[in-house]
């Protein structure tokens, strides 16, 4: 289809006629008709004088054909985002902002230990942290591509109700994308997240202050790619993803009691389901 389109454009752009009079009786100048024979497939090729000829119709109807000496350049057709498809690999990277939401729940032991209402949980809504990722993939068709993404959400820190909570999350996902001709794309991904949470309190004993969980991760993506060159594209992406946070128990020093005199022996911390909304900007290079 591309070769045929280039041939049609070249013929339309270069066919011309010149006439000196209404009729060709006696001394009128001959009519010239340029006939182009395109054999190359590259739309940016300069066609030399062996690839097209000029046919001359003389005053008496005689016909002469000879090679033209003037070179001809055919400009390439406008490039769409998927014209870079060559069935090859690509790599890239992004930086962005993550807005995450989740809830921490605290449970004491023994079970009859009572927290104050504002101490038995923490709610986090659209908490901002920065992040980044690198990826490598393969374009299977002009519209379909897939990649493997390695990413990291930087550390979130909060001090509340005497607790200091920290959360950071590396992850890896396998993604599939569908590119539309306009440059917009949709995608989905599955993989694993490794959220690492830390909880500090002055009454904790020196035990496992942090816990890392291996958690299934799912993601939906939408974005837009803009070609900066034949091989480099600017990539803007929104991603909605989710994964479970860790749960662990820490021992408490003696002497911590509730209003009823019940002594707290240990505290279980449970980080619930984490929903992450991220906006990122990056570059993609296709080989």
C-alpha positions as CSV (number, residue, x, y, z in Angstrom):
1,X,0.0,0.0,0.0
2,X,2.8,2.4,0.8
3,X,4.6,1.8,-2.5
4,X,1.4,2.3,-4.4
5,X,0.7,5.5,-2.6
6,X,4.2,6.9,-3.2
7,X,3.9,6.0,-6.9
8,X,0.6,7.8,-7.3
9,X,1.9,10.9,-5.5
10,X,5.0,11.0,-7.6
11,X,3.1,10.7,-10.9
12,X,0.5,13.3,-10.0
13,X,3.2,15.7,-8.7
14,X,5.4,15.5,-11.8
15,X,3.2,15.0,-14.9
16,X,3.1,18.3,-16.9
17,X,2.6,19.5,-20.4
18,X,3.8,22.6,-22.3
19,X,2.3,23.8,-25.6
20,X,3.1,26.9,-27.7
21,X,-0.1,27.0,-29.8
22,X,-3.6,25.7,-30.2
23,X,-2.6,23.3,-33.1
24,X,0.5,21.5,-34.2
25,X,0.6,22.5,-37.9
26,X,4.1,23.2,-39.2
27,X,6.2,25.0,-36.6
28,X,4.4,24.7,-33.3
29,X,6.5,23.4,-30.4
30,X,5.9,19.7,-29.5
31,X,3.9,18.7,-26.5
32,X,6.0,17.0,-23.7
33,X,4.5,14.3,-21.6
34,X,6.6,13.0,-18.7
35,X,6.2,9.3,-18.0
36,X,7.6,8.1,-14.7
37,X,8.6,4.5,-14.0
38,X,9.1,4.2,-10.2
39,X,10.9,1.1,-9.0
40,X,12.2,2.1,-5.6
41,X,10.1,1.4,-2.4
42,X,11.5,4.1,-0.2
43,X,9.3,7.2,-0.4
44,X,12.3,9.5,0.3
45,X,14.4,8.1,-2.6
46,X,15.7,10.5,-5.2
47,X,14.8,9.0,-8.6
48,X,17.6,9.5,-11.2
49,X,17.4,9.8,-15.0
50,X,17.1,6.1,-15.5
51,X,13.8,5.9,-13.7
52,X,11.6,8.1,-15.8
53,X,11.5,9.3,-19.5
54,X,10.0,12.1,-21.5
55,X,7.9,11.3,-24.6
56,X,7.8,14.0,-27.3
57,X,4.9,14.3,-29.8
58,X,6.2,16.1,-32.8
59,X,4.3,18.5,-35.2
60,X,3.7,15.7,-37.7
61,X,2.6,13.2,-35.1
62,X,6.0,11.5,-34.8
63,X,6.9,10.2,-31.4
64,X,10.4,10.3,-29.8
65,X,11.2,9.0,-26.3
66,X,14.4,9.7,-24.4
67,X,15.8,9.6,-20.9
68,X,15.3,12.8,-19.0
69,X,18.4,14.4,-17.3
70,X,16.6,16.2,-14.5
71,X,16.4,14.3,-11.2
72,X,13.2,13.9,-9.3
73,X,12.7,13.8,-5.5
74,X,9.4,12.4,-4.1
75,X,8.7,13.7,-0.6
76,X,7.6,11.1,2.0
77,X,4.0,10.9,3.0
78,X,2.9,12.3,6.4
79,X,4.0,9.9,9.1
80,X,1.5,8.4,11.6
81,X,2.5,7.1,15.0
82,X,2.5,3.4,13.8
83,X,4.6,4.0,10.7
84,X,7.6,3.4,13.0
85,X,6.5,-0.2,13.1
86,X,9.3,-2.5,11.9
87,X,8.6,-5.4,14.1
88,X,11.4,-4.4,16.4
89,X,12.3,-3.7,20.0
90,X,11.8,-0.5,22.0
91,X,13.1,0.8,25.4
92,X,12.2,3.8,27.5
93,X,11.6,5.4,30.9
94,X,9.2,7.6,32.7
95,X,9.0,9.9,35.8
96,X,5.8,10.8,37.4
97,X,3.5,11.5,40.4
98,X,1.6,8.8,42.3
99,X,-1.5,9.6,44.3
100,X,-2.2,6.6,46.5
101,X,-5.1,5.8,48.9
102,X,-5.3,3.1,51.6
103,X,-6.1,2.4,55.3
104,X,-3.9,1.2,58.1
105,X,-5.8,-0.8,60.8
106,X,-4.3,-1.5,64.2
107,X,-5.3,-4.5,66.4
108,X,-4.0,-5.0,69.9
109,X,-3.4,-8.2,71.9
110,X,-5.0,-9.2,74.2
111,X,-8.2,-8.6,72.3
112,X,-9.9,-6.8,75.2
113,X,-7.3,-4.0,74.9
114,X,-9.2,-0.9,73.8
115,X,-7.7,1.8,71.5
116,X,-9.1,5.3,71.4
117,X,-11.3,5.8,68.4
118,X,-8.7,7.9,66.6
119,X,-5.8,5.5,67.3
120,X,-7.2,2.2,65.9
121,X,-6.7,3.2,62.2
122,X,-5.2,5.7,59.8
123,X,-6.8,6.8,56.6
124,X,-4.7,7.9,53.7
125,X,-6.4,9.5,50.6
126,X,-4.5,10.6,47.5
127,X,-1.2,10.8,49.2
128,X,1.4,12.2,46.8
129,X,4.8,10.5,46.2
130,X,7.1,10.6,43.2
131,X,8.1,7.6,41.2
132,X,9.7,6.4,38.0
133,X,10.1,3.3,35.8
134,X,12.1,1.8,33.0
135,X,10.7,-0.6,30.4
136,X,11.6,-2.7,27.4
137,X,9.2,-4.1,24.8
138,X,8.4,-5.3,21.4
139,X,6.0,-4.0,18.7
140,X,4.1,-7.0,17.2
141,X,1.9,-5.1,14.7
142,X,1.4,-1.4,13.8
143,X,-1.1,-1.2,16.6
144,X,-0.2,-3.9,19.2
145,X,2.9,-3.8,21.5
146,X,3.9,-5.2,24.8
147,X,6.6,-4.5,27.4
148,X,8.0,-5.4,30.8
149,X,8.1,-2.5,33.3
150,X,10.3,-2.1,36.4
151,X,9.1,0.8,38.6
152,X,9.5,2.3,42.0
153,X,7.2,4.5,44.2
154,X,9.4,6.6,46.5
155,X,8.9,6.6,50.3
156,X,5.8,8.0,51.9
157,X,6.2,9.1,55.6
158,X,3.6,10.1,58.1
159,X,3.7,10.7,61.9
160,X,0.3,10.5,63.6
161,X,-1.1,9.4,67.0
162,X,2.5,8.7,68.2
163,X,3.2,6.3,65.2
164,X,5.6,7.0,62.4
165,X,4.5,5.1,59.3
166,X,6.6,4.7,56.1
167,X,5.7,3.0,52.8
168,X,7.8,2.4,49.6
169,X,6.9,0.1,46.7
170,X,9.0,-1.4,44.0
171,X,7.0,-3.4,41.3
172,X,7.3,-5.2,38.0
173,X,4.5,-5.7,35.5
174,X,4.0,-7.1,32.0
175,X,1.9,-4.7,29.9
176,X,0.0,-4.8,26.6
177,X,-1.0,-1.7,24.7
178,X,-3.1,-0.9,21.7
179,X,-2.0,2.2,19.7
180,X,-4.7,4.2,17.8
181,X,-3.7,6.1,14.6
182,X,-4.3,9.4,16.5
183,X,-1.5,8.7,18.9
184,X,-3.8,7.8,21.8
185,X,-3.4,4.3,23.4
186,X,-5.0,2.0,25.9
187,X,-3.3,-0.7,27.9
188,X,-3.5,-3.2,30.8
189,X,-0.9,-4.9,32.9
190,X,-0.4,-7.6,35.5
191,X,2.6,-8.3,37.8
192,X,3.9,-8.2,41.3
193,X,4.3,-5.3,43.8
194,X,6.7,-5.5,46.8
195,X,5.4,-2.9,49.3
196,X,7.6,-2.4,52.2
197,X,6.0,-0.7,55.3
198,X,7.7,0.5,58.5
199,X,5.9,1.4,61.7
200,X,7.8,3.0,64.6
201,X,6.5,3.8,68.1
202,X,8.4,4.6,71.2
203,X,6.8,1.7,73.1
204,X,7.7,-1.0,70.5
205,X,10.4,-3.5,71.4
206,X,13.4,-3.7,69.0
207,X,11.9,-6.4,66.7
208,X,10.7,-6.4,63.1
209,X,10.1,-2.7,62.5
210,X,9.3,-3.3,58.8
211,X,7.6,-5.9,56.6
212,X,7.7,-6.5,52.9
213,X,4.8,-8.2,51.1
214,X,4.7,-10.0,47.8
215,X,1.4,-8.9,46.3
216,X,-0.4,-9.4,43.0
217,X,-0.7,-6.1,41.1
218,X,-3.1,-5.2,38.3
219,X,-3.2,-2.0,36.2
220,X,-5.2,-0.1,33.5
221,X,-3.5,2.5,31.4
222,X,-4.4,5.3,29.0
223,X,-2.1,7.7,27.3
224,X,-0.8,9.6,24.3
225,X,2.4,9.3,22.2
226,X,3.8,12.1,20.1
227,X,6.6,11.4,17.7
228,X,9.7,13.6,18.1
229,X,11.5,11.7,15.3
230,X,11.4,8.5,13.4
231,X,12.5,6.6,16.4
232,X,11.8,8.7,19.5
233,X,8.3,9.3,21.0
234,X,7.2,11.5,23.9
235,X,4.9,9.4,26.1
236,X,2.2,10.8,28.5
237,X,0.5,8.1,30.6
238,X,-2.2,7.8,33.2
239,X,-2.3,4.5,35.2
240,X,-4.7,3.1,37.7
241,X,-3.3,0.2,39.7
242,X,-3.9,-1.7,42.9
243,X,-2.2,-4.2,45.3
244,X,-2.4,-5.4,48.9
245,X,-0.2,-3.9,51.6
246,X,1.7,-6.0,54.3
247,X,0.5,-7.2,57.7
248,X,2.7,-7.8,60.7
249,X,2.8,-7.8,64.5
250,X,5.2,-6.0,66.8
251,X,5.8,-6.6,70.5
252,X,5.1,-3.8,73.0
253,X,7.1,-2.9,76.1
254,X,5.4,-3.5,79.4
255,X,3.5,-0.7,81.0
256,X,1.2,0.4,78.1
257,X,-2.4,0.1,79.4
258,X,-5.8,1.3,78.2
259,X,-8.3,3.2,80.3
260,X,-9.5,0.0,81.9
261,X,-6.0,-1.0,83.0
262,X,-5.6,-3.8,80.3
263,X,-1.9,-4.0,79.4
264,X,-1.0,-4.1,75.7
265,X,1.3,-7.0,74.8
266,X,1.6,-6.7,71.0
267,X,0.2,-4.6,68.2
268,X,-0.8,-6.0,64.7
269,X,-0.6,-3.6,61.8
270,X,-2.5,-4.2,58.6
271,X,-2.0,-2.1,55.5
272,X,-5.1,-2.6,53.4
273,X,-5.7,-2.5,49.6
274,X,-3.6,0.3,48.0
275,X,-5.1,2.1,45.1
276,X,-2.6,4.1,43.0
277,X,-3.4,6.8,40.5
278,X,-0.3,7.9,38.6
279,X,0.5,10.5,36.0
280,X,3.9,10.1,34.2
281,X,5.9,11.6,31.3
282,X,8.6,9.7,29.5
283,X,10.4,8.9,26.3
284,X,10.3,5.7,24.1
285,X,13.0,4.8,21.6
286,X,12.1,2.2,18.9
287,X,15.1,0.5,17.2
